[in-house]
Amino acid sequence: MRYRLPLLLMFTLCFAAGSPVFGQWRDLTKWEVAPFVGYETEGSYPVTNSFTIDRLRVDGGLSYGTFIDYTLTENSQAEFMWSRNNTSFSERDAATGTYSKAFNSDFDQFSFGFLYMLKNSERKLRPFIAGGIGFSHESNSGGNSNHTLLAFNLGGGAKYEVTRHFALRGDLRWLPSRANKTPAVQCDPFGNCFQQNVSNYLQRVNFTGGIAFRF
């Protein structure tokens, strides 16, 4: 009997100390929708099916889209990303090395991945790292065939909390898309060389800023 009161008091104090943390976790908003605008850099890849053109380039330009995040823990989120670049393709003359516009294209990228914040939810400014995998799709004009390409993204950024349901968000993402395969000579560490098809990627970077709505 003489130990019950101290134990009961200790349990009460521990519960009282832990309840704000538990309450803070329950107060975290689960969903976050963040529309954005930005700039997407150009990217190019070699082609071998033409005698006059040796390279195709996706031109840089305005990008827009949205992130949709779902909170898993205090610092981690599952993330869906859609990004669009209303752009054009340019082709490089094999003889002169100069580019000229070939056709217009709507270039969309869709990916599923994860985001990890480097500071806890008590901080207003929370830097993060993120990445995902998915596909990109070209909707090409002028009778040129559309393409769907394997793609992924890797990058980071920061969120600044204005209110519990509203934040500012900035991102920088590297967006490689596997464009095609072309023959190339490959050599191993022992000096043995052989020819095989290698994958070529559109190497683009997307700089974006937007507003995050939480609920």
C-alpha positions as a Markdown table, in Angstrom:
| # | Residue | x | y | z |
|---|---|---|---|---|
| 1 | Met | 0.0 | 0.0 | 0.0 |
| 2 | Arg | 2.8 | 2.4 | 0.9 |
| 3 | Tyr | 4.2 | 2.2 | -2.7 |
| 4 | Arg | 1.0 | 2.7 | -4.5 |
| 5 | Leu | 0.7 | 6.5 | -4.0 |
| 6 | Pro | 4.3 | 7.3 | -5.2 |
| 7 | Leu | 3.8 | 5.0 | -8.3 |
| 8 | Leu | 0.4 | 6.5 | -9.1 |
| 9 | Leu | 1.9 | 10.0 | -8.8 |
| 10 | Met | 4.9 | 9.1 | -11.0 |
| 11 | Phe | 2.5 | 7.6 | -13.7 |
| 12 | Thr | 0.4 | 10.8 | -13.6 |
| 13 | Leu | 3.4 | 13.1 | -14.0 |
| 14 | Cys | 4.7 | 11.0 | -16.9 |
| 15 | Phe | 1.4 | 11.1 | -18.7 |
| 16 | Ala | 1.1 | 14.8 | -18.2 |
| 17 | Ala | 4.6 | 15.4 | -19.6 |
| 18 | Gly | 4.0 | 13.1 | -22.6 |
| 19 | Ser | 0.5 | 14.4 | -23.5 |
| 20 | Pro | 1.7 | 17.6 | -25.2 |
| 21 | Val | 3.9 | 15.6 | -27.5 |
| 22 | Phe | 1.1 | 13.2 | -28.2 |
| 23 | Gly | -1.3 | 16.1 | -28.8 |
| 24 | Gln | 1.2 | 17.8 | -31.1 |
| 25 | Trp | 1.5 | 14.7 | -33.2 |
| 26 | Arg | -2.3 | 14.3 | -33.5 |
| 27 | Asp | -2.5 | 18.0 | -34.5 |
| 28 | Leu | -0.3 | 17.4 | -37.5 |
| 29 | Thr | -2.2 | 17.9 | -40.8 |
| 30 | Lys | -2.2 | 14.7 | -42.9 |
| 31 | Trp | -2.7 | 16.1 | -46.4 |
| 32 | Glu | -0.8 | 18.8 | -48.2 |
| 33 | Val | -1.5 | 20.1 | -51.8 |
| 34 | Ala | 1.1 | 22.5 | -53.2 |
| 35 | Pro | 0.6 | 24.0 | -56.7 |
| 36 | Phe | 3.8 | 25.5 | -58.1 |
| 37 | Val | 5.3 | 27.4 | -61.0 |
| 38 | Gly | 8.9 | 27.5 | -62.0 |
| 39 | Tyr | 11.5 | 27.1 | -64.7 |
| 40 | Glu | 12.7 | 23.9 | -66.3 |
| 41 | Thr | 16.1 | 23.7 | -68.0 |
| 42 | Glu | 16.7 | 22.2 | -71.4 |
| 43 | Gly | 17.9 | 18.6 | -72.0 |
| 44 | Ser | 19.2 | 16.8 | -75.1 |
| 45 | Tyr | 20.0 | 13.3 | -76.3 |
| 46 | Pro | 21.7 | 11.8 | -79.4 |
| 47 | Val | 19.8 | 10.2 | -82.3 |
| 48 | Thr | 21.1 | 7.7 | -84.9 |
| 49 | Asn | 18.1 | 7.3 | -87.2 |
| 50 | Ser | 19.0 | 10.4 | -89.4 |
| 51 | Phe | 21.9 | 11.3 | -91.6 |
| 52 | Thr | 21.4 | 15.1 | -91.2 |
| 53 | Ile | 20.3 | 15.4 | -87.5 |
| 54 | Asp | 22.5 | 14.0 | -84.7 |
| 55 | Arg | 20.7 | 15.3 | -81.6 |
| 56 | Leu | 17.3 | 16.3 | -80.2 |
| 57 | Arg | 16.8 | 18.9 | -77.5 |
| 58 | Val | 13.9 | 19.6 | -75.2 |
| 59 | Asp | 14.0 | 23.4 | -74.8 |
| 60 | Gly | 13.8 | 25.1 | -71.4 |
| 61 | Gly | 10.8 | 27.1 | -70.3 |
| 62 | Leu | 8.1 | 27.8 | -67.8 |
| 63 | Ser | 6.9 | 24.8 | -65.8 |
| 64 | Tyr | 3.9 | 24.3 | -63.5 |
| 65 | Gly | 2.2 | 21.5 | -61.6 |
| 66 | Thr | 1.5 | 20.3 | -58.1 |
| 67 | Phe | 2.8 | 18.2 | -55.3 |
| 68 | Ile | 0.4 | 16.1 | -53.2 |
| 69 | Asp | 1.9 | 14.9 | -49.9 |
| 70 | Tyr | 0.5 | 12.6 | -47.2 |
| 71 | Thr | 2.1 | 12.7 | -43.7 |
| 72 | Leu | 3.5 | 9.3 | -42.5 |
| 73 | Thr | 5.5 | 10.5 | -39.5 |
| 74 | Glu | 6.4 | 13.9 | -38.1 |
| 75 | Asn | 9.3 | 14.2 | -40.6 |
| 76 | Ser | 8.3 | 12.0 | -43.6 |
| 77 | Gln | 5.7 | 12.2 | -46.3 |
| 78 | Ala | 4.6 | 10.1 | -49.2 |
| 79 | Glu | 4.6 | 12.3 | -52.3 |
| 80 | Phe | 3.0 | 12.5 | -55.8 |
| 81 | Met | 4.4 | 15.0 | -58.2 |
| 82 | Trp | 3.0 | 16.2 | -61.6 |
| 83 | Ser | 5.0 | 18.7 | -63.6 |
| 84 | Arg | 4.3 | 20.1 | -67.1 |
| 85 | Asn | 6.5 | 22.1 | -69.5 |
| 86 | Asn | 4.7 | 23.5 | -72.6 |
| 87 | Thr | 7.8 | 23.5 | -74.6 |
| 88 | Ser | 9.3 | 22.6 | -78.0 |
| 89 | Phe | 11.9 | 20.2 | -79.4 |
| 90 | Ser | 14.9 | 21.5 | -81.4 |
| 91 | Glu | 17.1 | 19.4 | -83.7 |
| 92 | Arg | 20.9 | 19.8 | -84.2 |
| 93 | Asp | 22.3 | 19.8 | -87.7 |
| 94 | Ala | 25.1 | 17.2 | -87.8 |
| 95 | Ala | 27.2 | 19.3 | -90.2 |
| 96 | Thr | 27.0 | 22.7 | -88.5 |
| 97 | Gly | 26.1 | 21.9 | -84.9 |
| 98 | Thr | 23.4 | 24.5 | -84.8 |
| 99 | Tyr | 19.9 | 23.9 | -83.4 |
| 100 | Ser | 16.6 | 24.8 | -85.1 |
| 101 | Lys | 13.0 | 24.3 | -83.9 |
| 102 | Ala | 11.5 | 21.0 | -84.9 |
| 103 | Phe | 8.0 | 20.7 | -83.3 |
| 104 | Asn | 6.0 | 21.8 | -80.2 |
| 105 | Ser | 5.4 | 19.4 | -77.3 |
| 106 | Asp | 3.7 | 19.3 | -73.9 |
| 107 | Phe | 6.1 | 17.5 | -71.6 |
| 108 | Asp | 4.5 | 16.0 | -68.5 |
| 109 | Gln | 6.3 | 14.2 | -65.7 |
| 110 | Phe | 4.5 | 12.0 | -63.1 |
| 111 | Ser | 6.2 | 10.4 | -60.1 |
| 112 | Phe | 5.6 | 8.7 | -56.8 |
| 113 | Gly | 8.2 | 9.0 | -54.0 |
| 114 | Phe | 9.0 | 10.2 | -50.5 |
| 115 | Leu | 10.0 | 13.5 | -48.8 |
| 116 | Tyr | 12.0 | 13.8 | -45.5 |
| 117 | Met | 12.1 | 17.0 | -43.5 |
| 118 | Leu | 15.4 | 17.7 | -41.7 |
| 119 | Lys | 13.8 | 19.7 | -38.8 |
| 120 | Asn | 10.9 | 18.8 | -36.5 |
| 121 | Ser | 7.4 | 20.3 | -36.7 |
| 122 | Glu | 8.2 | 22.9 | -34.1 |
| 123 | Arg | 10.3 | 24.9 | -36.6 |
| 124 | Lys | 8.8 | 27.4 | -39.0 |
| 125 | Leu | 11.5 | 26.8 | -41.7 |
| 126 | Arg | 11.9 | 23.1 | -42.6 |
| 127 | Pro | 14.4 | 22.1 | -45.2 |
| 128 | Phe | 13.9 | 18.7 | -46.9 |
| 129 | Ile | 15.2 | 16.1 | -49.3 |
| 130 | Ala | 13.0 | 14.2 | -51.7 |
| 131 | Gly | 12.9 | 11.8 | -54.6 |
| 132 | Gly | 10.7 | 9.6 | -56.6 |
| 133 | Ile | 10.2 | 7.4 | -59.7 |
| 134 | Gly | 7.6 | 7.4 | -62.4 |
| 135 | Phe | 7.3 | 8.3 | -66.1 |
| 136 | Ser | 7.3 | 11.3 | -68.4 |
| 137 | His | 5.1 | 11.7 | -71.4 |
| 138 | Glu | 5.6 | 13.8 | -74.6 |
| 139 | Ser | 2.5 | 15.0 | -76.4 |
| 140 | Asn | 4.1 | 16.1 | -79.7 |
| 141 | Ser | 2.7 | 18.2 | -82.5 |
| 142 | Gly | 3.1 | 18.1 | -86.3 |
| 143 | Gly | 2.5 | 14.4 | -86.8 |
| 144 | Asn | 5.4 | 13.4 | -84.5 |
| 145 | Ser | 4.7 | 10.4 | -82.4 |
| 146 | Asn | 4.1 | 10.7 | -78.7 |
| 147 | His | 6.5 | 9.0 | -76.2 |
| 148 | Thr | 6.2 | 7.7 | -72.7 |
| 149 | Leu | 9.6 | 7.5 | -70.9 |
| 150 | Leu | 10.9 | 6.0 | -67.6 |
| 151 | Ala | 11.8 | 8.9 | -65.3 |
| 152 | Phe | 12.8 | 9.7 | -61.8 |
| 153 | Asn | 13.6 | 12.8 | -59.7 |
| 154 | Leu | 15.9 | 13.7 | -56.9 |
| 155 | Gly | 16.3 | 17.0 | -55.0 |
| 156 | Gly | 15.2 | 19.1 | -52.1 |
| 157 | Gly | 14.0 | 22.4 | -50.9 |
| 158 | Ala | 12.4 | 24.1 | -47.9 |
| 159 | Lys | 8.9 | 24.8 | -46.5 |
| 160 | Tyr | 8.1 | 27.9 | -44.4 |
| 161 | Glu | 5.0 | 27.6 | -42.2 |
| 162 | Val | 2.9 | 30.8 | -42.2 |
| 163 | Thr | -0.1 | 29.2 | -40.4 |
| 164 | Arg | -1.0 | 25.6 | -39.5 |
| 165 | His | -2.9 | 25.3 | -42.8 |
| 166 | Phe | -0.7 | 27.4 | -45.1 |
| 167 | Ala | 3.0 | 27.3 | -46.0 |
| 168 | Leu | 5.4 | 28.6 | -48.7 |
| 169 | Arg | 7.4 | 26.0 | -50.5 |
| 170 | Gly | 10.5 | 26.1 | -52.8 |
| 171 | Asp | 12.0 | 23.1 | -54.7 |
| 172 | Leu | 14.9 | 22.2 | -56.8 |
| 173 | Arg | 14.6 | 18.8 | -58.7 |
| 174 | Trp | 16.8 | 16.9 | -61.0 |
| 175 | Leu | 14.5 | 15.2 | -63.6 |
| 176 | Pro | 16.2 | 12.6 | -65.8 |
| 177 | Ser | 14.1 | 10.7 | -68.3 |
| 178 | Arg | 15.3 | 7.8 | -70.3 |
| 179 | Ala | 15.0 | 8.9 | -73.9 |
| 180 | Asn | 16.5 | 6.2 | -76.1 |
| 181 | Lys | 19.3 | 3.7 | -76.6 |
| 182 | Thr | 22.2 | 4.1 | -79.0 |
| 183 | Pro | 25.2 | 2.0 | -79.8 |
| 184 | Ala | 28.4 | 2.9 | -78.0 |
| 185 | Val | 31.8 | 1.4 | -77.2 |
| 186 | Gln | 32.2 | 0.3 | -73.6 |
| 187 | Cys | 35.4 | -0.7 | -71.9 |
| 188 | Asp | 35.8 | -2.7 | -68.7 |
| 189 | Pro | 38.5 | -2.1 | -66.0 |
| 190 | Phe | 40.8 | -4.7 | -67.7 |
| 191 | Gly | 40.9 | -2.8 | -71.0 |
| 192 | Asn | 38.5 | -5.1 | -72.9 |
| 193 | Cys | 36.2 | -3.0 | -75.1 |
| 194 | Phe | 33.0 | -4.0 | -76.8 |
| 195 | Gln | 30.0 | -2.4 | -78.4 |
| 196 | Gln | 26.6 | -2.4 | -76.8 |
| 197 | Asn | 23.4 | -0.2 | -76.7 |
| 198 | Val | 23.5 | 2.4 | -73.9 |
| 199 | Ser | 20.6 | 4.4 | -72.4 |
| 200 | Asn | 20.5 | 8.2 | -73.1 |
| 201 | Tyr | 18.8 | 10.5 | -70.6 |
| 202 | Leu | 17.2 | 13.9 | -70.8 |
| 203 | Gln | 19.0 | 15.7 | -68.0 |
| 204 | Arg | 16.8 | 18.5 | -66.8 |
| 205 | Val | 16.5 | 20.6 | -63.6 |
| 206 | Asn | 13.3 | 22.2 | -62.4 |
| 207 | Phe | 13.3 | 25.2 | -60.1 |
| 208 | Thr | 9.9 | 25.9 | -58.6 |
| 209 | Gly | 8.1 | 27.9 | -55.9 |
| 210 | Gly | 4.5 | 27.5 | -54.7 |
| 211 | Ile | 2.0 | 27.6 | -51.9 |
| 212 | Ala | 1.2 | 24.5 | -49.7 |
| 213 | Phe | -2.4 | 24.1 | -48.4 |
| 214 | Arg | -2.7 | 21.7 | -45.5 |
| 215 | Phe | -5.8 | 19.9 | -44.2 |
